[in-house]
Amino acid sequence: MPRRRLAAVPDRPGRVVAYVRVSALAGRGGEDFHSPDVQLAAIRRTTAGLQEIAVVEDIDRTGRHFAREGIEQIRAMAQAQQIDALAVYDVSRLGRNVRESLTFLNWLADHGVTILSACEQVDTSTPAGRLMLTNMLAIAEYRSDEIGRGWSATIARRAERGQHHGKPLGYIHKDKRMVPDPVLGPAMAEVFRRYATGERIADVAAYLAAVRGKPIHTANLKKAMRNPVYRGYVVAAGELLPGDHEPLVDEETWQKVQDRIAAEATTPARHLAPTWSLVGLCECPAGHKLQRQPIKRRDRYEDRLVCGMGRGGVAGKCPGVGRPLLDRVEAETLRQVASYASRLRTDHAARAARLAHLTTARADRASLERELARTRAAMVRLTKMRALDGDISEQVYRETMAELRQAETAAAAELAKLGTGELPPDPEQAAGAVEALLSMWPQMTYAEKGKALRSVVRRIVVRPAAFWREPEDKRVDVQFRW
């Protein structure tokens, strides 16, 4: 779309959307300078006489990046030519990152959208307004960097003194020190104990909700239990430092809780039901299963893929994959499957690799089977010598038997990795099976598609976009079984 050159104020557009952003709403409101109400009132004074299409809000969202739902909504409205102007309280509400802000503004200009700022009286329909906006964005980023640096230094100094920055659940501040809350402190200790002993997370959350008189989501409770403050530490720049507060949980209980959280950090089975064709196959680069998420776009729904582990946390989490369209990921997967079938028919090296794989697997399997048999025979001989002769002391017997059992376990594990040692399918037969799968694909049910695809595909890795709106077909890597 060619860039529309907008005239000055007399020809200002009539359709405007008001954008409101607050980094942290907690503790703010009323007369607060950056409260949503104050922002919206100032915006409406500036846009008086214009047609307000919508009010878009990003609450509790930082301006350092543009991965915000409100920004995506504005993009969609501009692309559909539903708006002529975007009004903000000041340019820092739009963003505190000059590069990304200018990229977004240029994109809006290409779609004929003007920027209006209530505080700075900026109007990008004029050359002076565009120059002022660039300067104001640079100032906003500078102020954000200064604020962040100041807080980082403050948090680091407090951590060096063993002081935790913030007030985690179960603690209160008294005489400038963090001490256990008389009621919630023992309750949090009991939460750790119950979860470590295997109690359901829902029951643990219900117990804590009854004590504090306020419900807590199970995901938020698990996030809180990952905070090392409860074992007596503070965190500074990713480093654990001893804290000057009293821990609420001992090391053994803490480790049991972390082990259980890690073991349960998987996608729930209900999200992996055969309600879409690629269920259970799609993963993020970190190995987490992707989930299907229907998202409403104006008058219709579209299926997108999301990583269930792609959320922030105290211990750090997966960055996720964004929200790629499921239909495009499926189309790219089928394209790579068809290309793979073509390679199987023409790649003569596949036949040689097939025979080499079989020969190596058989040799490795025979060697491991002999080693396993020798280890088990040695265990039998050792037991007989201990029982009949009695010349081996109890300590020597136990140490030797432990070493033999360890060797047996290692050999059995390696043997299991080799599988059955069966010959991989002939390339011609495999290509025929893949082509048959593709021909029957439109008539299959979701369960049939998933089962058929698993016979060919081992996993589908979807990586996050390297830049905004990177096509899905550049982000999908299909890994095959043979």
TABEL-V631051 format. One record per backbone hydrogen bond with DSSP energy under -1.0 kcal/mol. NH is the residue of the N-H (numbers start at 1). CO is the residue of the C=O. Records with the same first field share a line. If there is no record, write none. Layout:
# TABEL-V631051
NH=CO  CO
This chain:
# TABEL-V631051
11=8
12=9
16=51
17=85
18=54
19=87
20=56
22=58
28=25
32=29
35=32
39=35
40=36
41=37
42=38
43=39
44=40
45=41
46=42
47=43
50=47
51=14
53=16
56=18
58=20
60=22
61=22
68=66
72=68
73=69
74=70
75=71
76=72
77=73
78=74
79=75
80=76
81=78
82=77
84=15
85=15
86=114
87=17
88=116
93=90
95=91
96=63
101=97
102=98
103=99
104=100
105=101
106=102
107=103
108=104
109=105
110=106
112=109
113=108
114=84
116=86
117=122
118=88
119=89
124=115
126=123
130=126
131=127
132=128
133=129
134=130
135=131
136=132
137=133
138=134
139=135
140=136
141=137
142=138
143=139
144=140
145=141
146=142
147=143
148=144
149=145
150=146
151=147
152=148
153=149
154=150
155=151
156=152
157=153
158=154
159=155
160=156
161=157
162=159
163=158
171=168
172=179
174=177
177=174
179=172
181=170
185=181
187=183
188=184
189=185
190=186
191=187
192=188
193=189
194=190
195=191
196=192
197=193
198=195
199=194
204=200
205=201
206=202
207=203
208=204
209=205
210=206
211=207
212=208
213=209
221=217
222=218
223=219
224=220
225=221
227=224
230=227
231=228
232=229
233=228
234=241
236=239
239=236
241=234
243=232
244=162
248=230
249=230
254=250
255=251
256=252
257=253
258=254
259=255
260=256
261=257
262=258
263=259
264=260
266=264
271=268
272=269
275=273
279=276
281=278
282=278
283=460
284=288
287=284
290=282
291=306
293=304
295=302
297=300
300=297
302=295
304=293
305=324
306=291
310=307
311=309
318=309
326=303
329=325
330=326
331=327
332=328
333=329
334=330
335=331
336=332
337=333
338=334
339=335
340=336
341=337
342=338
343=339
344=340
345=341
346=342
347=343
348=346
350=347
352=348
353=349
354=350
355=351
356=352
357=353
358=354
359=355
360=356
361=357
362=358
363=359
364=360
365=361
366=362
367=363
368=364
369=365
370=366
371=367
372=368
373=369
374=370
375=371
376=372
377=373
378=374
379=375
380=376
381=377
382=378
383=379
384=380
385=381
386=382
387=383
388=384
389=385
390=385
397=393
398=394
399=395
400=396
401=397
402=398
403=399
404=400
405=401
406=402
407=403
408=404
409=405
410=406
411=407
412=408
413=409
414=410
415=411
416=412
417=413
419=416
430=426
431=427
432=428
433=429
434=430
435=431
436=432
437=433
438=434
439=435
440=436
443=440
444=441
449=445
450=446
451=447
452=448
453=449
454=450
456=453
457=453
458=479
459=479
460=281
461=477
462=283
463=475
470=467
474=471
475=472
477=461
479=459
481=456
